[in-house]
Amino acid sequence: MPRFHRKPHRKSILRRDAVRIGGEEVEERSIALSTELKKDPAKHREKADIVGRIVGVASAFWLVEEESVYGAPHSEPFAATHECIVGGVVTSDNPDDESLLAVGDWVELARVPDEPGKGVVVHVRQRTSRLFRQSPAERQVHVIAANVERAFFVHAVTQPYFSRRLLDRHLIAAEVGEVEPVIVFNKVDLGIPPDVEHAIAFYRDRLGIRTCLTSTVTGEGIEQVRSAMEGVTSVLVGASGVGKSALVNACFGINLQTVRTISRKYQRGRHTTTNARLFHLPGGGQLIDTPGLREFALARIEPEELAFYFHDFDPYYPDCKYLPCTHTHEPDCAVRAAVDRGDIESERYESYVLIFESLNEQEER
């Protein structure tokens, strides 16, 4: 059932409230006291006269592309039609602990009288999929992109250093959010270190994940990435400095995003993309480009469930003596025995243990 969401106000009085629907009282979340709260959510949605998709953020505004324009051929990659604010009351078909709005959401909005191109978001439709992480600042699930079919996780083979730990987190988040992962190993023109060569073979051949090797300098792999993006809505994710902006420019054939060099001292990228934006690809399909994310805490996973997302463990964990087994300390653990034999990579197991510990810490907090 749609839920009311209300922006907090420092003078608001919070209490439990209810709405009456069809003669029955349905309890709502804790929201600010207001005469507006007694309305039927369906009546509230009747205020909306436009359906559109959120395609970007600009300061305090959510940029929305009207549905009729969204489905038409595009001569320009970015085609926002309305600048929208979030109204005092917004209903949503999504869980309370998620970001209320995200780029990729389908929303219903009301036009602002006498202000063409302005609107107020009234309702957020249910997400079919999402890529999300645990918010580093709040006890909330941060939705990076909504309603996407594929996630392109961009990792540089060098400059900055390749992190298997981060890639493992990316792949788990994609599976939890019901998004198909594609790994992009970028900057191959700089030479691929042996450990990265080994990792590429592992994810591509052992786990069977679609993998692209790219260079925006030589053009290698760009057509493969562009082809994989056509006809679907994709999201591009990676840490700062891995070459996401250059990759976007290469896929579109124009300088769509600003490109900056990485810090040689700290081997870290500098933020160039500050807000997520949805672009229309020349050959069809959409691409959501996102800001660089150095931290990627997993959400909605219990520590005991983590092993089910490490699919190289699948042949072994049913043989553990104790089930459920965390594969960290229990005797006669088949997974740890497989690590000792070399059937499971030690680095992959170390990644599992580190993520397991971090999930335990999150749970305690």
N, C-alpha and C positions, 0 to 999 in steps of 0.2 A: 504494500500500500504506500502511496506517496507520503512523504514526511515533510513537515514544515522545517525550514532552517531559517534562523534569524541572525542577522549580524548583531554582535553584542554592543551594548551601549553602557557607558560607565554609570548611568543613573537607572539602568533597568532593574526591575525586581524580578528575580527568577523564581519560578515555581513549576510544579508539575501541572499540566493542563490536559484537556481532552477536547476532541472535536466530536460532534454528533453526526453520524452518517447513517441514514436509513433507520433512525430511531435508536441506534446503539451508540454508546460512548466508546470511542477508541482512544486509548491513551497515547499522547504524543511525547516526544522527547522534552527535556527541560528547556524551556524557551522563555523569552521576555514577555512579561505580562502586557497584553494589549487587547483591545476590543476586536482587533482583526483576527485573533486566534480562534474564534468560535466558528469561523466559516468552514464550509465544506471544501476540501481540497479541489474537488472537481469544479466547484464554482470559481475558486481562485484561478484555476487554469483557463477559464473562459476569458480572462483579461487578455490572454496572448492572441495575437493575430498574425504572427510570423513564426515559421519553423526554420531553423538554420543550424549550422555547425560552427563551433568555436574554432577559429583558425589562427588566433594569436592573442597576445596581451600587449597593451601599450599603456604604461603608467597605471591609472586606476580603471582603465577600460578593458573589457573583453571584446575582441574583434570577432564579429560573427559574419559568416557568408550565408546569405539567404538560400534556402533549399532549391528554388527555381534557378538561381544562378549557378549553384554548386553543380547541378547536373548538366549544365550546358558546356559546349566546347570553350576552352580557355586560351586566350592569346597571351595572357600574363600569368606568371606563376602564382602570384598572390592576389586574391580578389575579395577582400573583406568588403561587405556592403553596409554594415552597421557597427557603430561604437556603442557598447552596452555597459550599463552599470548593473550591479546586483541590487534588486529591490529589497525593501525591508523584510519581506516574507518571500521565500522561495521554496517550492516543493521539489522533492527529488525522489526518484525511484531507486536510488543507490543507498548502500549502507551508511549509517551515521558516522562511522569512523573514517570514511574516505574524504579526500578533498571534495568540497562541494562542486567545484568546476575544474575542468582541465581541457587543454587543447585536444580536439577530437570529439568532444561531447556534442551530442545533438540536444538543442535547447529550444524552448518555446519562449518567445519574447513579445512584449507589447511595445508598439511604436510610441514615441514621445510626440504629443500633438505639437504641430507647428515647428518641429525640429527634424527635418529630413535626415535620415541616416543615423538617428539616435534611437536607442531602445533600452528596455528594462527586462532583464532575465526574470521570467516568472516560474519556469519549470525546467528541470533537468531530466532527460529521458534515461532509461536504464541502459547501462553500459553492457555491451556484448563481450568485451574483453578489455583488459587494461594492463599497462606496464606500471608497476608501482614499487615503492620502497618505503621503509619506515622513516618518517620525517625525523631529521636529526635534532630539530628544535622542539617538536611537539609530540604528544602521544597520539599521533594520527597517521593514517596511511596516506602518503604523498603520491597521488596519481600523476605520473610523468606524461602519459599520453593515453587517451581513451579510444576505444573502438578501432583498434589496429589489428591487422592480420599478421604482420611480420615485424620483427625487431632486428635491425642491423646493428650489431655490437662491434664498434670500431676499436681496434687495438693496434698501436704502432708496434712493429717488430723491434724497433729501437727508437730512442729519442722521442718521447720518454720511454723508460724501461717497461717491458712487457710484464704484466701481472696476471699470473694464472689464477690467483685468489679472486681478483676482481672479475675475471671472466667466468669463473665458476658461479659467483653470485649472480651475474647477469643471466646465465643459462637457467638457474633455478627460478629467478623472478619471472622469466618468460614462461616457463612451464606452469607456474602457479597462476599467472594471469591469462593463460590460454592463448599465448602468442607464439607463433613459429619463430625460432631463432635462426639468424644467419650471422656467422662470424666473418668480419672483414679484417684481415691482417694487412695494414696499410704501411706505406713507406718501404716497400720491398726493394726499391732502387738503392737504399742505403746498405743493403746486404742483410741476409737473415742469419742471426746467430744460431749455433748448433742447438741450444736448448729450445729456441723458438721453433726451429725446424721440427724438433721432436714433438713439441706441443701441437703444432699444426697437424702432423700425422695422427696424433692421438685423437683430437677432436673430430677430424675429418673421417679417418678410417675406423677407429675403434668405436666412437660414439655415433658416427653417421650423421653429423651435423653439417648442413650446407656451409661451405667455406669459400671465401673469395680472397685472393691475393692481389693487392692493388698498389698502384703508384700513380699519384696525380702528376708526377714529373714526366714519366714515360708513357702514361696512358694505359699501362697494363691493368687488366681486370676491370676497367671502368665499364665497358660494355656489358660484362657479366653482371655487375651490380645493377646497372640501369635496367637490364632485362628482368632481373629478379624483383624489381620494384614495380614494374608495369602492371596495371590492372588491379592493384590492391592498395590499401592504406598501410604505409610503413612508418616506423619511427627509427630515427638514427640516434644512437646512444653511445657515449664514450667519455673518457676523461678529457680534460683540457689538454690540447697539444698533440692529440693523436691524428689530427688532420681531418676532422669532420667537416669543417667549413670548406676546405679545399676540395673534399670529396663531393659535397653538394654542388659546388661550382662546376666541377668536372661532369657531373651527371646532367646538369642543366645546360652546359655549354656557354654559360654567362657568369659574370662575377656577381653572384647573388648574395654571398656572405663575405664579410671581411675576414682576411686571413692574417694571423700573426705568428711570429716564431716562438719557440719554446725558450724558457730560461735555461741557459747552458749551466749556470751555477747549481740550480736546484733540480734540473731535469724534470721540470713541471711546465705544463702549458699555461698560457695566459688566457683568461676568459675573453672570447670574442663574441660569441652568441650569448646574449643575456636573457632572452625569453624564447620559449618554444614558439614555433610558427609552422603552419601547414601550407605546403606549396603543391601546386598541381604540376605533375610531370608532363613533358612534351608528348610522350607516347601514351598517356593515360595513366591513371593512378595518382596517389597523393603521397607526399613525404612530409613527416613532421620532424623538423630539426630541433634539437634540444640543447640547452646549455651544458657545458662540461660538468660532470659530476665526479668529484674525487672520492666521495663516500657513497657507499651503496649498501645500507643496512636492509636485511631481508625483513619482510612483514608477513604475517599470517601463516607462519610455519612454526610448529612446535618442535623443540629439539629432538624429540623421539621420532619425528617424521622425516628428518633431514636425509637419512640414508636412502630413502625411497627416491630421492632426486639425484643420487649418484648412481647412474645406471650401470656403471662398470662393477658395482657391488651386487647387482641383481642375481648373478648365478650362485653367489656364496651365502648371503645372509639367511636364506631359509635353513641352512645347516648349522646355524649357531645353536649352542646347547640351551641357552636361555632366550626365550622370545617373550616380549620384545627385548632387543639387545641394542645398546647404544654404540657398541663396537669400540669402546674406549678403555674399559677395565675388566669386563666380564671374562671369566675363565672359559676356555674352549670356544672362543669366538672364531667363526669360520672366515670372517672378513679379515681380521688381523692375521690369521694363518695364511690367507691368500697374499697379504702384503709381504709377509716374511718369505714366501716362495717366489715373489716377484710377479705373481699373476695380477696383482693390483699395484699400480705405480705408487711408490712411497710418497712422492710429492703430491699426488692426488689425495692420498689418505691424510697427509698433513693438512691439506686444504680443508678436508672434511672436519678434522678435529678443531681447527681454528674457528670455522663457522659454527660448529656445535657449541663451542665455549662462548662465542659471542651471542648466540641465541639464548643460552642459559643466563648470561648477564642481562640481556634485555628483559627476560622473564622476571628476574629478581627486581629490576627497576620498576 
